[in-house]
Amino acid sequence: MKRTVAWLLVVVMLITCLPVSVLAADEQSKCSIRVKDASAMAGQTACVEVVLEGNPGIQGATLTMEWDEGLTLESVENGEAFQSFTTTFPKNLVSGKSYVWYSQTTVEASDALDGTILKLNFRVSEKAEDGQKFGVRASCVDGDFFNKNFETIQTTIENGVISVVSYTPGDVDGNSRLNAKDLVQLSQYIADGCMTDPEGYNISLNPNAGDVNDDGRLNAR
């Protein structure tokens, strides 16, 4: 019993003697990737953003993107968080390919940016049905994300979907056109408390079409 207690005391002493930087290393070497949801009508295009949060100082990264049948990736572009990185995207934009970034200058944690790292523009199949959902997934393995010392950055991932809708996002009046009228009507609807107020602007619109960024809210964003 005494020997067990002695060993426990030794372990506690070793832990308490570790530098703060070592104890904090695990907390500082984690980040998260979120594939944002999007929506589009059948036969139209949806932009899916891949967002980085909690960047602890990523020096290089590799991310594999996959998606359900019924989606066609037409184009891809870099996001602002990795805008200064050297980027290598696959020539053949098909499911299962990898996207690679690395910085040619040392990235300090204080200079690391959060935000969008990838924008994927998908065309939804014309045969897609209203309400159908297509998955868009990101994946990586240990070592795909690393810092300036080539140490692995642990990465958690939240995948997203593209929902098929019967309206064009942003076309709040349903006239199949996107113009300033949609913006004016949406702002008036929001000013009336997101309701049709006969004593206010008396605007009737499709609130689902007004939520163009799929965050579940109607606002100026």
C-alpha positions in Angstrom: 0.0 0.0 0.0 2.8 2.4 1.0 4.6 1.6 -2.3 1.5 2.4 -4.3 1.0 5.7 -2.6 4.7 6.5 -3.2 4.4 5.8 -6.9 1.3 8.0 -7.1 3.2 10.8 -5.4 6.0 10.5 -7.9 3.6 10.7 -10.9 1.9 13.8 -9.4 5.3 15.5 -8.9 6.3 14.7 -12.5 3.1 16.2 -13.8 3.3 19.3 -11.7 6.9 19.9 -12.8 6.1 19.8 -16.5 6.3 23.2 -18.2 3.0 24.9 -18.9 3.7 24.8 -22.6 3.9 21.0 -22.5 0.6 20.7 -20.5 -1.1 23.1 -22.9 0.2 21.4 -26.1 -2.8 19.1 -26.5 -5.3 22.0 -26.1 -3.4 24.1 -28.6 -3.1 21.4 -31.3 -6.8 21.0 -32.1 -9.1 22.6 -34.6 -12.4 21.8 -36.2 -13.7 21.7 -39.8 -17.3 22.3 -40.6 -19.0 21.6 -44.0 -21.8 24.2 -44.1 -25.3 23.2 -45.3 -26.6 24.7 -48.5 -29.7 24.5 -50.6 -30.6 24.7 -54.3 -33.4 23.7 -56.8 -33.0 20.7 -58.9 -30.7 21.5 -61.9 -29.2 24.5 -60.2 -26.0 25.3 -58.4 -25.3 25.4 -54.6 -22.1 26.8 -53.0 -20.8 24.7 -50.1 -18.3 26.4 -47.8 -15.8 24.4 -45.7 -15.0 26.4 -42.6 -12.1 26.2 -40.2 -12.5 27.1 -36.5 -9.9 27.2 -33.7 -6.8 27.4 -36.0 -3.8 26.8 -33.6 -1.2 27.6 -36.3 -1.7 25.3 -39.3 1.4 25.2 -41.5 0.0 22.6 -43.9 -3.2 20.6 -44.5 -4.7 17.9 -46.6 -8.5 17.4 -46.8 -10.3 14.7 -48.8 -13.8 15.7 -50.1 -16.6 13.2 -51.0 -20.2 13.7 -51.9 -23.3 11.7 -52.8 -24.3 10.7 -56.3 -26.6 13.3 -57.8 -24.1 16.2 -57.2 -21.6 17.3 -59.8 -18.7 19.5 -58.7 -18.3 22.2 -61.3 -15.7 24.5 -59.7 -13.7 25.0 -56.6 -11.9 28.0 -55.1 -9.7 28.8 -52.1 -11.2 30.5 -49.0 -9.8 33.5 -47.2 -8.4 31.6 -44.3 -5.8 29.8 -46.5 -5.6 32.6 -49.2 -1.9 33.1 -48.7 -1.1 29.3 -48.8 0.2 27.5 -51.8 -2.7 25.4 -53.0 -3.0 22.2 -55.0 -6.5 21.2 -56.1 -7.2 18.0 -58.1 -7.6 18.5 -61.8 -10.4 16.0 -62.0 -13.1 17.3 -59.7 -14.6 14.0 -58.6 -15.6 12.6 -55.2 -12.7 11.1 -53.2 -10.0 13.5 -54.3 -7.8 15.5 -51.9 -7.1 19.2 -51.5 -3.7 20.3 -50.3 -2.5 23.6 -48.7 0.9 24.6 -47.2 2.5 27.9 -46.3 6.0 28.7 -47.5 6.5 31.0 -44.6 6.4 30.0 -40.9 2.9 30.3 -39.5 2.7 31.4 -35.9 -0.3 30.7 -33.8 -0.9 34.4 -33.4 -1.1 34.9 -37.1 -3.4 31.9 -37.9 -6.8 32.6 -39.3 -10.2 31.1 -38.9 -12.8 31.1 -41.7 -13.6 29.5 -45.0 -10.8 27.4 -46.5 -12.7 25.9 -49.4 -15.7 26.8 -51.6 -17.3 24.0 -53.7 -19.8 24.8 -56.4 -22.1 21.8 -57.0 -24.8 21.4 -59.6 -27.7 19.4 -58.3 -29.2 16.7 -60.6 -32.2 17.7 -62.5 -33.8 14.5 -61.4 -33.5 15.4 -57.7 -36.8 15.6 -55.8 -38.0 18.4 -53.5 -36.8 17.8 -50.0 -34.0 15.3 -51.0 -30.7 15.8 -49.2 -27.2 15.1 -50.6 -24.3 14.6 -48.3 -21.0 16.5 -48.6 -18.2 15.0 -46.5 -14.7 16.0 -45.5 -12.1 13.6 -44.0 -8.5 13.5 -43.0 -6.1 11.2 -41.2 -3.5 11.9 -38.4 -0.7 14.0 -39.8 -2.8 15.7 -42.6 -3.0 18.8 -40.5 0.3 20.0 -38.9 2.0 23.0 -37.4 5.4 24.7 -38.1 7.1 22.0 -36.1 5.5 19.3 -38.2 3.4 18.2 -35.2 0.0 16.7 -35.9 -3.0 19.0 -35.3 -6.0 17.0 -34.2 -9.0 17.8 -36.3 -12.7 17.2 -35.7 -15.1 17.3 -38.7 -18.8 18.1 -39.0 -20.2 17.2 -42.4 -23.0 18.9 -44.3 -25.8 18.5 -46.8 -27.3 20.1 -49.8 -31.1 20.2 -49.5 -33.2 20.3 -52.7 -35.8 23.0 -52.5 -38.7 24.2 -54.7 -37.6 27.8 -54.7 -34.5 29.8 -55.7 -32.7 31.0 -52.5 -33.0 34.8 -52.5 -36.0 35.0 -54.7 -38.4 35.9 -51.9 -41.2 37.1 -54.2 -41.1 33.9 -56.3 -40.9 35.6 -59.7 -37.9 33.5 -60.8 -35.6 36.6 -60.8 -33.0 37.8 -58.3 -32.9 41.6 -58.1 -33.1 44.6 -55.8 -36.8 44.1 -55.3 -36.1 40.9 -53.4 -33.7 42.7 -51.1 -36.1 45.6 -50.4 -39.0 43.3 -49.7 -36.9 41.1 -47.4 -35.6 44.1 -45.4 -39.2 45.4 -45.0 -40.4 41.9 -43.9 -37.6 41.7 -41.3 -38.4 45.3 -40.1 -42.0 44.2 -39.5 -40.8 41.4 -37.2 -40.6 38.7 -39.9 -44.4 38.7 -40.3 -46.9 40.1 -42.7 -48.2 43.2 -40.9 -51.1 45.0 -42.7 -50.3 48.1 -40.6 -46.6 47.9 -41.5 -45.1 47.2 -45.0 -47.6 44.4 -45.5 -45.1 42.2 -47.2 -45.9 38.5 -48.1 -42.9 36.4 -49.1 -41.4 33.0 -48.8 -39.2 33.1 -45.6 -37.4 30.0 -46.6 -36.1 31.7 -49.8 -35.0 34.6 -47.6 -32.6 32.4 -45.6 -30.0 32.4 -48.3 -27.1 31.2 -46.0 -29.1 28.4 -44.4 -28.5 29.5 -40.8 -32.2 29.3 -39.9 -32.5 33.1 -39.5 -33.8 36.0 -41.5 -31.4 39.0 -41.2 -29.2 41.3 -43.3 -26.4 38.7 -43.4 
